[in-house]
Amino acid sequence: MKNILLPLVIAILFVSCKEDTKEKVIVASQAVGAEVKESIDTVKVEAEKAIDTTKIKAKELIIKSAEKVEEGVRKVKEKAAKN
């Protein structure tokens, strides 16, 4: 009788542990998924900030370049008017 009960008890323990393990794996997977989503959102926000900063700097650079071109054109016109 003891020989039959011992394997049966061990089998029941394995089955119950297996279900707990599955639940833990599911919970852990959901937690990791949530962390990954948060990380992606954070990276997305940082990338958008970097893109916006780059756009602003590029716009400022274009404006400065245009001003220098206009200044050069003005100088050329002044020299042409003198001649």
DOPA-452693 format. One line per field, with one value per atom (N, C-alpha, C): chain; residue in three letters; x, y, z; atom name. Coordinates in steps of 0.2 Angstrom, whole numbers, plus 5000, padded with zeros to 4 digits. Atoms other than C-alpha are relative to their C-alpha. Layout:
<pts>
c: A/...
r: Ala/...
x: X/...
y: Y/...
z: Z/...
a: CA/...
</pts>
This chain:
<pts>
c: A/A/A/A/A/A/A/A/A/A/A/A/A/A/A/A/A/A/A/A/A/A/A/A/A/A/A/A/A/A/A/A/A/A/A/A/A/A/A/A/A/A/A/A/A/A/A/A/A/A/A/A/A/A/A/A/A/A/A/A/A/A/A/A/A/A/A/A/A/A/A/A/A/A/A/A/A/A/A/A/A/A/A/A/A/A/A/A/A/A/A/A/A/A/A/A/A/A/A/A/A/A/A/A/A/A/A/A/A/A/A/A/A/A/A/A/A/A/A/A/A/A/A/A/A/A/A/A/A/A/A/A/A/A/A/A/A/A/A/A/A/A/A/A/A/A/A/A/A/A/A/A/A/A/A/A/A/A/A/A/A/A/A/A/A/A/A/A/A/A/A/A/A/A/A/A/A/A/A/A/A/A/A/A/A/A/A/A/A/A/A/A/A/A/A/A/A/A/A/A/A/A/A/A/A/A/A/A/A/A/A/A/A/A/A/A/A/A/A/A/A/A/A/A/A/A/A/A/A/A/A/A/A/A/A/A/A/A/A/A/A/A/A/A/A/A/A/A/A
r: Met/Met/Met/Lys/Lys/Lys/Asn/Asn/Asn/Ile/Ile/Ile/Leu/Leu/Leu/Leu/Leu/Leu/Pro/Pro/Pro/Leu/Leu/Leu/Val/Val/Val/Ile/Ile/Ile/Ala/Ala/Ala/Ile/Ile/Ile/Leu/Leu/Leu/Phe/Phe/Phe/Val/Val/Val/Ser/Ser/Ser/Cys/Cys/Cys/Lys/Lys/Lys/Glu/Glu/Glu/Asp/Asp/Asp/Thr/Thr/Thr/Lys/Lys/Lys/Glu/Glu/Glu/Lys/Lys/Lys/Val/Val/Val/Ile/Ile/Ile/Val/Val/Val/Ala/Ala/Ala/Ser/Ser/Ser/Gln/Gln/Gln/Ala/Ala/Ala/Val/Val/Val/Gly/Gly/Gly/Ala/Ala/Ala/Glu/Glu/Glu/Val/Val/Val/Lys/Lys/Lys/Glu/Glu/Glu/Ser/Ser/Ser/Ile/Ile/Ile/Asp/Asp/Asp/Thr/Thr/Thr/Val/Val/Val/Lys/Lys/Lys/Val/Val/Val/Glu/Glu/Glu/Ala/Ala/Ala/Glu/Glu/Glu/Lys/Lys/Lys/Ala/Ala/Ala/Ile/Ile/Ile/Asp/Asp/Asp/Thr/Thr/Thr/Thr/Thr/Thr/Lys/Lys/Lys/Ile/Ile/Ile/Lys/Lys/Lys/Ala/Ala/Ala/Lys/Lys/Lys/Glu/Glu/Glu/Leu/Leu/Leu/Ile/Ile/Ile/Ile/Ile/Ile/Lys/Lys/Lys/Ser/Ser/Ser/Ala/Ala/Ala/Glu/Glu/Glu/Lys/Lys/Lys/Val/Val/Val/Glu/Glu/Glu/Glu/Glu/Glu/Gly/Gly/Gly/Val/Val/Val/Arg/Arg/Arg/Lys/Lys/Lys/Val/Val/Val/Lys/Lys/Lys/Glu/Glu/Glu/Lys/Lys/Lys/Ala/Ala/Ala/Ala/Ala/Ala/Lys/Lys/Lys/Asn/Asn/Asn
x: 5004/5000/5004/4996/5014/5003/4997/5022/4996/5004/5007/4998/5002/5003/5006/4994/5021/5001/4999/5022/4994/5006/5004/5001/4999/5008/5005/4995/5024/4997/5003/5014/4995/5005/5001/5004/4995/5015/5003/4997/5023/4994/5005/5006/4998/5002/5002/5005/4994/5019/5000/5000/5018/4995/5005/5002/5002/4997/5010/5005/4995/5025/4997/5003/5014/4998/5003/5005/5006/4994/5022/5003/4997/5029/4995/5005/5013/5001/5000/5014/5007/4993/5033/5000/5000/5030/4996/5004/5017/5004/4996/5028/5006/4994/5043/4997/5003/5031/4998/5002/5025/5006/4994/5043/5003/4997/5048/4995/5004/5033/5002/4998/5038/5007/4993/5056/4999/5001/5050/4997/5003/5039/5005/4994/5054/5004/4995/5065/4997/5004/5051/5000/5000/5050/5006/4994/5068/5002/4998/5070/4996/5004/5056/5003/4996/5065/5006/4994/5081/4999/5001/5073/4997/5002/5064/5006/4994/5081/5004/4996/5089/4997/5004/5075/5001/4999/5077/5007/4993/5096/5001/4999/5095/4996/5004/5082/5004/4996/5093/5007/4994/5108/4998/5003/5098/4999/5001/5093/5007/4993/5111/5003/4997/5117/4997/5004/5103/5002/4998/5108/5007/4993/5127/4999/5001/5121/4998/5003/5111/5005/4994/5126/5005/4995/5137/4997/5004/5124/5000/5000/5123/5007/4993/5142/5002/4998/5143/4996/5004/5129/5004/4996/5139/5006/4994/5155/4998/5002/5145/4998/5003/5137/5006/4994/5154/5004/4997/5161/4996
y: 4994/5000/5006/4994/5012/5001/4999/5008/5003/4998/5013/5008/4993/5029/5005/4996/5036/5003/4998/5037/5005/4996/5044/5007/4993/5058/5004/4997/5062/5003/4998/5063/5006/4995/5074/5007/4994/5086/5003/4998/5087/5004/4997/5091/5007/4994/5104/5006/4995/5112/5002/4998/5112/5005/4995/5122/5007/4994/5135/5003/4997/5136/5003/4997/5139/5007/4994/5153/5005/4996/5160/5003/4998/5160/5005/4996/5168/5007/4994/5182/5003/4997/5184/5003/4998/5185/5007/4993/5199/5005/4995/5208/5003/4999/5207/5004/4997/5212/5008/4993/5228/5004/4996/5233/5001/4999/5231/5005/4994/5242/5006/4994/5255/5002/4999/5254/5003/4998/5256/5007/4993/5271/5005/4995/5279/5002/5000/5276/5005/4996/5283/5008/4993/5299/5003/4997/5302/5001/4999/5299/5006/4994/5311/5007/4994/5324/5001/4999/5321/5002/4998/5323/5007/4993/5339/5005/4996/5346/5001/5000/5341/5005/4995/5350/5007/4993/5366/5002/4998/5366/5001/5000/5362/5007/4993/5377/5006/4994/5389/5000/5000/5383/5003/4998/5386/5008/4993/5403/5004/4997/5408/5000/5000/5402/5004/4996/5411/5008/4993/5427/5002/4999/5425/5000/4999/5422/5007/4993/5438/5005/4995/5447/5000/5000/5441/5003/4997/5446/5007/4993/5463/5003/4997/5465/5000/5000/5459/5006/4994/5472/5006/4993/5486/5000/5000/5481/5002/4999/5480/5007/4993/5497/5005/4996/5505/5000/5001/5499/5003
z: 5000/5000/5000/5000/5004/4994/5006/4988/4994/5005/4978/5002/4998/4988/4999/5001/4987/4993/5007/4968/4999/5001/4968/5003/4996/4981/4996/5004/4971/4993/5006/4955/5000/4999/4962/5002/4998/4969/4993/5007/4951/4996/5004/4943/5003/4997/4956/4999/5001/4955/4992/5007/4936/4998/5001/4936/5003/4997/4948/4996/5004/4937/4994/5006/4922/5002/4998/4931/5001/4999/4937/4993/5007/4919/4996/5003/4913/5003/4996/4926/4998/5002/4922/4993/5007/4904/4999/5000/4906/5003/4997/4917/4996/5005/4905/4994/5006/4891/5002/4998/4901/5000/5000/4904/4993/5007/4886/4997/5003/4881/5003/4997/4893/4997/5003/4887/4993/5007/4869/5000/4999/4874/5002/4998/4882/4995/5005/4868/4994/5005/4856/5002/4998/4866/4999/5000/4867/4993/5007/4848/4997/5002/4845/5002/4998/4855/4996/5004/4846/4993/5007/4829/5000/4999/4835/5001/4999/4841/4994/5006/4825/4995/5004/4815/5001/4998/4825/4998/5002/4823/4993/5008/4804/4998/5003/4802/5002/4998/4812/4995/5005/4801/4993/5007/4785/5000/5000/4791/5000/5000/4795/4993/5007/4778/4996/5005/4769/5002/4998/4779/4997/5003/4773/4993/5008/4755/4998/5001/4756/5001/4999/4763/4994/5006/4749/4994/5006/4736/5001/4999/4744/4998/5001/4743/4992/5007/4725/4996/5003/4720/5001/4999/4729/4996/5004/4720/4993/5007/4703/4999/5000/4707/5000/5000/4710/4993/5006/4694/4994
a: N/CA/C/N/CA/C/N/CA/C/N/CA/C/N/CA/C/N/CA/C/N/CA/C/N/CA/C/N/CA/C/N/CA/C/N/CA/C/N/CA/C/N/CA/C/N/CA/C/N/CA/C/N/CA/C/N/CA/C/N/CA/C/N/CA/C/N/CA/C/N/CA/C/N/CA/C/N/CA/C/N/CA/C/N/CA/C/N/CA/C/N/CA/C/N/CA/C/N/CA/C/N/CA/C/N/CA/C/N/CA/C/N/CA/C/N/CA/C/N/CA/C/N/CA/C/N/CA/C/N/CA/C/N/CA/C/N/CA/C/N/CA/C/N/CA/C/N/CA/C/N/CA/C/N/CA/C/N/CA/C/N/CA/C/N/CA/C/N/CA/C/N/CA/C/N/CA/C/N/CA/C/N/CA/C/N/CA/C/N/CA/C/N/CA/C/N/CA/C/N/CA/C/N/CA/C/N/CA/C/N/CA/C/N/CA/C/N/CA/C/N/CA/C/N/CA/C/N/CA/C/N/CA/C/N/CA/C/N/CA/C/N/CA/C/N/CA/C/N/CA/C/N/CA/C/N/CA/C/N/CA/C/N/CA/C/N/CA/C/N/CA/C/N/CA/C/N/CA/C/N/CA/C/N/CA/C/N/CA/C
</pts>
